Amino acid sequence: MGSRLLLVEDNVLAADAVRLALLEYGFIVQVINVGRQAIGSLIQRPADVVVIDLTLPDVDGCALAQMIRQEWPDLPIILTSGYDQPLRLASFLKNRQTAFIQKPYDVAALIETIEAQMLPRKM
């Protein structure tokens, strides 16, 4: 059985493309298009890794990551954005369980980032 991944992405076409690609790699993928639903989704269906778009229309992606981190401190989180945001992300990236990948990204780069984030949990 594959690793469970929660993808929080408001761009429906991008989310579907990423979901389909990750399914090919054996991941079990749940897509949430509304950031505020992520916490409830994680309570109902725990994930092994969460991928969050920073520019969600209903909640700031960094704020969502912080809420998730409070409840699940060891859950790997990968933040994504099409905008360069180094200052905004500096405090988040100090946590070894948090990574950032710039959009547009290819699926191989996302898989590599996911595997790097999940590796400490498997040890």
Stockholm file with secondary structure:
# STOCKHOLM 1.0

chainA/1-123         MGSRLLLVEDNVLAADAVRLALLEYGFIVQVINVGRQAIGSLIQRPADVVVIDLTLPDVDGCALAQMIRQEWPDLPIILTSGYDQPLRLASFLKNRQTAFIQKPYDVAALIETIEAQMLPRKM
#=GR chainA/1-123 SS CCCEEEEECSCHHHHHHHHHHHHHTTCEEEEESSGGGHHHHHHHSCCSEEEEESBCSSSBHHHHHHHHHHHCTTSCEEEEESSCCHHHHTTGGGSTTEEEEESSCCHHHHHHHHHHHHHHHHC
#=GC SS_cons         CCCEEEEECSCHHHHHHHHHHHHHTTCEEEEESSGGGHHHHHHHSCCSEEEEESBCSSSBHHHHHHHHHHHCTTSCEEEEESSCCHHHHTTGGGSTTEEEEESSCCHHHHHHHHHHHHHHHHC
//
